[in-house]
Amino acid sequence: MTLAAPAPAARCTCPPPPPPGRRGIGKGGAVADVARAMGAPAEDLVVTHDETAHRFEGRLAGRVVALADYVPHGDGIALVHTEVDPAHEHEGLATKVVDTALHEARARGWRVVPACSFVRLHVRRHAQEYADVL
C-alpha cells in the first residue's frame, strides 16, 4: 500500500526579529523590494474581519491567502498569529492584514497586545503610527 505524501502546511510568518542592523520582514530586504517593484498583489488583497473566528482574513480572488488571529483580551485584543500561503510569501500580504487589524482596533477603541513576533516587529517599525493602540 502506498501512502500519499501529506499536503504541505502553510508556514507561519512569525519569524524571530532580525539581528540589529539587518533588514527583514515587511518594508526591508531585497525580496520585499523586488515584490513591490513587480506590483505584488497586496493592492488586490481584500481584508475582512471574521469576528466569529477572531481573525482578519486577506483574500485574493476570493481565496484566503493571509490571516491574523487574535484573542479578545480585556478592553482589546491580543494579535497572536499571522500566516501567509507559501505561494504568496514576501508580497506584503501579512503587513496589509496586520495594518487593517490595527486600524480596526483603533476605530473600536481597542488596545492591542502584539503577541505574535511579526506583529511586534511591525509595530516597533511603526511605533509612532500605532502608539495609541498599544
C-alpha angles and dihedrals in degrees: 000000000000120000120213115238112256117254112260113259120236109262122238117246091214103109122160114270114274118257115270112284095022125108116229139155125003119015097003136073135054094267092056090046091053092046091053092047090052092054095252115209095255087107089056094048114115111205120201134178115235100195093182093057093037093234145112112227129201116207133193115191089349094305122116107240101158137026145175117206122205140185120217106247124185107295093354146004141290111224099217108169143016126192137179129192106257090236089063103041118136093023097109095253097128089049092054093048092049092046089052091049092050093048091049090049089053092049091051095044093245126153115226127218107200097216095157116080092227091053091047091052092046095051090044089056091047098035097146094047095053104028091107094060099045 
